[in-house]
Amino acid sequence: MKHETFTPPTYKEGLEADAVCRQCGSVNPEGTLICKICGNNLRDQRLLRMQADQILDADVTSNDRSVFLVRALPVLGILLILWLGLNVGRMTSMLTSADNTPNEGDTIEVDPGVFWSGPASAAYDAMFRNLSATLPTETDAENAKVNVLPSGALKAGDYVLFERLGTASRYAGAATVTMDGAIWRYNASLIGGAEIRGEASLMEGVLVSQWEQAGALYEGSYMAITGTAEALPDGSIDISGESSHNTQVFRAVAYPYNAR
């Protein structure tokens, strides 16, 4: 089975975020992870700002090429990446883009295929069969989105996924989530045939999947993924994630659909 080796992002302790949103200029309460006005991810914004400052301090700024600084937090999450809520075009791009090639320094080795062949694969197979048997239509998904009830809590159950497209969104697939003690397991089926399997843990109110905790399968290829999922007061779940094959951060929103 193929093992992937790559350099994971460097993370700081805690899930800190900026207060002032660079996207809309709003000042949010200290500790706010998502801008209350425009939905910008203030935690990712802070990470980007810190990375940019480090590059300036090291005086390695380049004028000849664009430096893409987006590297997700040590994370993925509930539905992820479910969360990821990718449509087939975005997923294809993620899979065929250049890998996160390791540079000098620490690397980690992960085996995303283990979720399809390892000890827990039978449980994920059952989740996938149940999800496929009741896969919601686009109309079902839109109804779930419109009729979502305020909650602010992460729950096991079924979800529909919408990819974020600026201020708009587009139906991207569905996911099912279960709990086994403190471990959350999830399976997502995305439009275009991609499947995501993984587990996550709750950290400071945010559901987190590390690189070794989740994998995606698309057209016979496996990839490692990481990301977060956070429940919002309106009942939706804000999801962000990254794959080992692309430095782009993907954003999605999940809405309960026959949640248990």
C-alpha positions in Angstrom: 0.0 0.0 0.0 1.3 3.4 -0.9 2.5 5.6 2.0 2.8 9.4 1.5 5.6 11.4 3.1 5.3 15.1 3.2 6.1 18.1 5.5 3.1 19.1 7.6 2.4 22.7 8.4 4.0 24.2 11.5 1.3 24.8 14.1 1.2 26.9 17.2 -0.5 25.8 20.4 -4.2 26.7 20.7 -6.7 27.8 18.1 -6.0 31.6 18.1 -7.5 34.0 15.6 -7.3 37.7 14.6 -9.9 40.1 15.9 -10.0 42.5 13.0 -11.2 41.0 9.7 -9.1 42.0 6.7 -11.9 41.1 4.3 -14.6 43.4 5.6 -12.8 45.5 8.3 -15.1 44.4 11.1 -13.8 44.2 14.7 -14.8 40.9 16.3 -14.8 39.9 20.0 -11.5 38.3 21.1 -11.4 34.6 20.4 -13.8 34.7 17.5 -12.9 32.2 14.8 -15.3 33.2 12.1 -16.1 36.8 11.2 -19.6 37.6 12.4 -20.2 39.9 9.4 -18.7 38.2 6.3 -17.8 34.7 7.5 -14.1 35.1 6.9 -12.0 32.5 8.8 -10.1 34.7 11.3 -7.9 31.7 12.4 -6.6 31.1 8.9 -6.1 34.9 8.5 -3.9 35.0 11.6 -1.9 32.0 10.3 -1.3 33.7 7.0 -0.3 36.9 8.7 2.2 35.2 10.9 3.7 33.2 8.0 4.1 36.4 6.1 5.8 38.1 9.0 8.2 35.2 9.4 9.2 35.4 5.7 9.8 39.1 6.0 11.9 38.6 9.2 14.0 36.0 7.4 14.4 38.3 4.4 13.6 35.7 1.8 11.0 37.6 0.0 10.9 36.9 -3.8 9.9 39.4 -6.5 10.1 36.8 -9.2 7.4 34.4 -8.2 4.2 34.3 -6.2 4.4 32.6 -2.8 1.2 30.8 -1.8 1.1 30.8 2.0 -2.2 29.0 2.6 -1.5 26.0 4.8 -4.3 24.8 7.0 -4.2 24.4 10.8 -3.5 21.0 12.2 -6.9 20.0 11.2 -9.9 18.7 9.2 -13.1 17.7 10.7 -16.4 16.3 11.1 -17.8 15.9 7.8 -15.2 17.2 6.4 -13.8 17.9 4.5 -16.6 16.5 4.7 -15.3 19.2 4.6 -14.1 19.9 1.9 -17.5 19.9 0.3 -15.8 19.9 -3.1 -17.5 19.6 -6.4 -15.9 17.3 -9.0 -14.0 20.1 -10.7 -12.4 21.3 -7.5 -11.7 17.8 -6.4 -10.1 16.9 -9.7 -7.9 20.0 -9.4 -6.9 19.1 -5.9 -5.9 15.6 -7.0 -4.0 16.5 -10.1 -2.1 19.5 -8.8 1.5 19.3 -7.6 2.0 17.4 -4.3 3.1 19.1 -1.1 6.7 18.0 -1.8 8.7 17.8 1.5 11.6 20.2 1.9 14.5 19.7 4.4 13.3 19.2 8.0 10.8 17.0 9.7 8.4 15.0 7.6 5.6 12.6 8.6 4.6 9.4 6.8 0.8 8.7 6.5 -1.2 5.9 4.8 -4.6 7.3 3.8 -5.5 4.0 2.2 -5.7 2.4 5.7 -9.3 3.7 6.0 -10.3 1.4 3.1 -8.2 -1.7 4.1 -7.3 -1.3 7.8 -8.9 -2.6 11.0 -11.7 0.1 10.9 -12.4 -0.3 7.2 -15.5 -2.5 7.8 -17.1 0.2 9.9 -16.4 2.8 7.2 -17.7 0.4 4.6 -21.0 0.1 6.5 -21.2 3.9 6.8 -20.7 4.3 3.1 -23.3 1.8 2.2 -25.9 3.5 4.4 -25.0 6.9 3.1 -25.2 5.7 -0.5 -28.6 4.1 0.1 -30.1 7.4 1.3 -28.1 9.9 -0.6 -30.1 13.2 -0.7 -31.0 14.8 -3.9 -30.2 18.5 -4.6 -33.7 19.4 -3.7 -33.4 17.5 -0.4 -30.2 19.4 0.3 -31.7 22.8 -0.5 -34.6 22.0 1.8 -32.2 21.0 4.6 -30.3 24.3 4.1 -33.4 26.5 4.2 -35.0 24.7 7.2 -31.9 24.4 9.4 -32.6 25.0 13.1 -30.4 27.1 15.4 -28.1 24.8 17.4 -24.4 25.7 17.8 -23.6 22.1 18.7 -21.8 19.3 16.8 -24.0 16.2 16.5 -23.8 12.7 15.0 -26.1 12.2 12.1 -26.4 12.9 8.4 -25.4 16.1 6.7 -25.6 17.8 3.3 -22.5 19.7 2.1 -22.3 22.9 0.2 -19.0 24.3 -1.2 -18.4 28.0 -0.4 -18.2 30.1 -3.6 -17.6 33.6 -2.3 -20.9 34.8 -0.9 -22.8 31.9 -2.6 -22.7 28.1 -2.2 -23.2 25.0 -4.3 -24.4 21.5 -3.4 -21.3 19.3 -3.2 -22.4 16.0 -1.5 -23.4 14.4 1.7 -21.8 12.9 4.9 -22.7 10.8 7.8 -21.1 11.1 11.3 -21.0 8.7 14.2 -19.5 8.8 17.7 -17.4 6.1 19.4 -16.6 7.4 22.9 -14.5 10.6 22.3 -13.8 9.7 18.7 -15.9 11.0 15.9 -16.0 9.0 12.7 -17.2 10.4 9.4 -17.8 9.3 5.8 -18.5 11.7 3.0 -19.6 11.1 -0.6 -18.9 14.0 -3.0 -20.4 14.8 -6.3 -18.1 13.4 -9.0 -17.3 10.1 -7.1 -14.8 11.2 -4.4 -15.1 9.6 -1.0 -13.7 10.8 2.3 -13.2 8.7 5.4 -11.6 9.7 8.8 -11.9 10.4 12.5 -11.6 13.5 14.5 -11.4 14.8 18.1 -13.0 17.7 19.8 -10.5 20.4 20.7 -11.7 23.7 22.3 -15.1 23.3 20.7 -13.7 22.6 17.2 -13.7 19.2 15.6 -10.2 18.4 14.4 -8.7 15.8 12.1 -4.9 15.6 11.9 -3.0 14.5 8.7 -2.9 10.9 9.8 -6.6 10.8 10.8 -8.3 11.1 7.4 -8.0 10.1 3.8 -9.8 10.7 0.5 -10.2 8.3 -2.5 -10.7 9.6 -6.0 -10.3 7.6 -9.2 -8.2 5.0 -7.5 -5.8 7.4 -5.8 -5.5 8.0 -2.1 -4.5 11.3 -0.4 -4.1 12.4 3.2 -6.3 15.3 4.4 -6.6 17.5 7.4 -9.1 20.1 8.6 -11.6 21.4 11.1 -15.3 21.6 11.6 -17.0 24.2 13.9 -20.7 24.4 14.8 -22.3 27.9 14.2 -25.2 29.3 16.1 -27.5 29.1 13.1 -27.2 25.3 13.1 -24.7 25.0 10.2 -21.2 23.6 10.4 -18.3 25.6 9.1 -15.7 23.3 7.5 -12.2 24.0 6.2 -9.5 21.6 5.0 -6.5 20.8 3.0 -5.1 17.8 1.1 -1.6 16.4 0.8 -1.8 17.0 -2.9 -2.5 20.7 -2.9 -1.8 23.8 -0.7 -5.2 25.3 -1.4 -7.6 25.5 1.6 -11.1 24.4 0.8 -14.2 25.8 2.5 -17.6 24.2 2.9 -20.8 24.4 5.0 -22.7 21.4 6.3 -26.4 21.3 7.3 -28.1 18.5 9.3 -30.1 16.1 7.2 -32.1 13.6 9.3 -29.5 14.2 12.1 -29.6 11.7 14.9 
